[in-house]
Amino acid sequence: MKNRNQIKTIIFSVCILFSMASCKKYLEDAYLDPNRPVTPNVQTVLGPIANNWSRGIFFDSRYIGPYIQNFVSSGVNNVWDRQGWDQNITNGTAGGEIWRQHYWAVGSSLKYMIEAGKESENWDYVGVAYAMFAYSWQSAGDSYGDLIVSQAFDNTRLTFDFESQSKAYDLVGQYSDSAIKYLQMSGQKVTATSLMPGDAWIYNGVQSKWLKFAYGVKARHFHRFSRKSTGYSADSVIKYCDLSLASASDDASIKFAGGIADQSNFYGQLRANVGAFRQSNFIVGLMNGDAGTPFAGVADPRRGTLLWSSQDGVYRGVNPVSGENAALPVTQRIPNPFGQLASVTPGQDTGKFIYRNTAALPILTYAEIQFLKAEAAFLKGDRALALDAYRKGINGHFDMIDLYFPASTAYSISQRHTAATRAAYLASPAVVPTDPANLTLAMIMNQKYIALYFHGFVETWVDLRRYNYGGAAYPSFVPPTGPNLFPDNNSKLVNRMRPRMQVEFQWNAAQLAAIGGLDIDYHTKPVWFQIP
């Protein structure tokens, strides 16, 4: 009897559970939560993707920045200043945010946006998704070299094989072509304003600018072959540069509302991420016109916007590894990017240039496109075309500063360039030669370095690696050597970031080991675009 009663109880309970489940499903179907749609439309997906799209690059800029000497640490023997890496697996996010961004924060969402956009015939959103995905594959490949490509986003797998960086670059070409195709398509769902609801923080729904952006990604893609013994086409780079951004008003940048940290620029006061950084001697030397730099004897009028002078009016920098000399008189101390001494972050938004809560963060700029074109034309041997693009690149950066980083009341207007100082700088033959034969590779690459300062981290790192951190391209760049170089480097310079440690090192270690990813000097292994 006892057993029979237990069986009755179990049967009754199961019936109740089925009834409750059916009721729950009925209620869910009848009262869908509008804030948690089962299949969100593409307009609602693009905004969050845009927010995450730039996150990885700017988080990892804290580590790439010292590699390329945009800035260095105020402390001595910083591991990133030494071109090393953080071996603490519990702090495995350092240098792994671009990985996280690509594979987790935006990758699956971009795939969904492409699939849902095709199904609903929102061709403009499909084109934007392909363009963003191409850019993401490019950034990930540029940063890490070997990637998970064919098996990426396969939710049925627990481990994933690594493939050559060239496989990721193949997708950059394919996805940028798809972006161009879909951004040129028309239909009932594609109107002059159809992109606007989802694209509030980048181009505000202007489809023609996204098309130019896609052409710019394609120009970057073709230029990655510049050091290869075969396959490089300067004419292709030039062609797609001409189809890309036409002025600084076409620049792709992420906008920020400010007010709270999560809605603010990564380099603003609310985020407080750059207080311990100092401008490097390399960038200061370029903009001071120091001896040994390509622009010796000519002070750059943009330095008052990009850099900070000491209280005595002199622009100074810090060398990697050495740290700031805190024993200097106060008038000679080097301010941080907020203009403060020590590592102070001001409570008010008193910054300038990119170090403000609501400053836009550039993703791809007209200036960069012109310098890509200038280098391609230079390598081709067309010095006249190279000089024209070079001059436009410098002008484009001045325009970018004027458009996106207007003069701030937080610093003296006397530090700002004027139309007169801009014209004088461009008229100097030490900066812009009158004879195309006098244009040098170093002029092109170092003006591009200035134009990408504190935002184009990955692109600048690509350039430095393509030219082995110096030589004819960067004559005044001095990487750390000897005891200043990270000991695990085995006397070699850094060439790649390591995949995100908390993921690949813990759960995909066997596949990582297959490409040498567990070697202590893996980060010094040349990436595909460096190998002839």
C-alpha angles and dihedrals in degrees: 000000000000091000092046091052090049091052090050090050092050093048091049092049092050090050090051091050092050090048092050092047091051091047091048091051090048091051092046091051093046097044108034114185106242089203092057106042116183091222108022117204119249093251092064093045098055096063096058090042090055090051092054097035095083097030098091096049095050095042090051092044086084087071103030090047093068091044090060094033097238081137138346136208121277087223128074126259096011108182094229093046084057090053091248134125138239108261095188104111091198087062092046095140092078106107092358102089095095086054091051092045094052101042102031117012099048111359101081092038092053090050089052092047091053094048096043092043092054091048092051094038093239090150095172092057090047090053093048091049092052091048092050091045091051090051091048094051088048094051093046093048092046091052105040108021105207112051142177101260119149094037096040116128092012101142093191093068131083096189130036134205122232121231136190120288087241089069090059090047089053087061091049089059094044095046095046089051089051091048091053091048096051096040088059094050123101133202144132093291093050114078137147090270104030094101094048099084093058101030102061097129106044119027100352092236099307101147095190090061092052088052090054089048091054090051088051092054088050091052089052090049094054092045092058087076093062096109096040118109090229137018101045116129115185089185091059091051091049092046095054093041088057090052092047135073110348100194142353088276087070093057114130110230139158114241125211132206096205123199096111131036096251091056096045140091113276090236097046128108095258091059093043094199104137107045093108094050127097129196111259128244088239097063092038091052092051093050095040090052093236122186112274094032122107091250099046115173097016122100113213113235090212093066092086088062100039100036141035126235123216117255090269090060097252120128110227135173141196128242119231115269095008097084127205118313101236090183092072117109112271091250090060099043116119115240123225120241089280091057092251131127121240111006097310120150111201119232093226127061094258098145133115137212109008096342096090133101095241100032114126117246111224117227101176124002139196088235091058091049091053092050090049088054092045093053093045091050090046092052089047090053097246098130095171092057090043092053092049092051091043092055090047090050093056091045090047091057092050087050091050091054091050094047102041105021107041121184111288128215087225093081138031116284086220088074091060123095117246132204088261096050090045092052092047092051093050090046093057110103088210087067105027112020118217090215113061089215089069095057111110134200088239091059092053097045097044094047087050088050090054092046091053095042114145096356112045094062100143095044092049091049089052089053095049092049092047088058097037095248097295140357120116091340099054108018095167098044110111115189120199115275139181114003090356091066117085108267095229089060091077089222093308129120123244117268106167144019119241120249115263104293098211089060114027099030093050104036107017101036097128092057090044090052090054090069095040092260093142093055113114091235097042090118090065095055109116115249124231099266091055094057115088 
